[in-house]
Amino acid sequence: MQENLEEGYQRLDLYNEKTTEALQMHYREILKLLGEDVNREGLLKTPERVAKAMQFFTQGYHQDPAAILKSAMFKHDCREMVIIKDIEIYSLCEHHLVPFFGKAHVAYIPNGYIVGLSKIPRVVDAYARRLQVQEQLTSQIKNCIQDTLNPLGVGVVIETQHLCMSMRGVQKQNSVTTTSDFTGAFLKQYNTRQEFLRIIGAGLH
């Protein structure tokens, strides 16, 4: 753990020292292979910085999304749709290790239990902070909520931009990818699904 104090601001950084050392060595070699001078001033600390950044970007591997939900489950007879929209997503494409980013919209219909509202975005982050593909991320969030809360239904819609499409490949800078997945009432009842999509519609492209 490193503790940094800058102008009265305390920042706590948590890293595995052995992992940092190993990654740092490999990133130093990668820079060499790319033709860079790893001893020039601007790159002296780059391998260490990237090693720490990658651990932060993939911290979801060390988090248990189901446990996050279970930590704030409350008995409640509410059966009205609960929606958390515009949840920011930052993830890494598992094919090219470049970012994709955007928003997730999540809804569930309680069936005896509700969950603290902050826990849904935490679940989204726990899965997003891994190497991902958007289709899998959408299903993982849906399955976790369904399996843990056992609600009457779950709806998840994710819209993102992928830098693997913008910076390389087809190089389409303004393309947006939207994925969705549903269970229960959202899957079987057209009106329920349409209500969810209508409510989040203002945030969709």
Secondary structure, 3 states (H helix, E strand, C coil): CEEEEECCEEEEECCCHHHHHHHHHHHHHHHHHCCCCCCCHHHCCHHHHHHHHHHHHCHHHHCCHHHHHHCCEEEECCCCCEEEEEEEEEEEECCCCCEEEEEEEEEEECCEEEECCCHHHHHHHHHHCCEECHHHHHHHHHHHHHHHHCCCEEEEEEEEEEHHHHCCCCCCCCCCEEEEEECHHHHHCHHHHHHHHHHHHHHCC
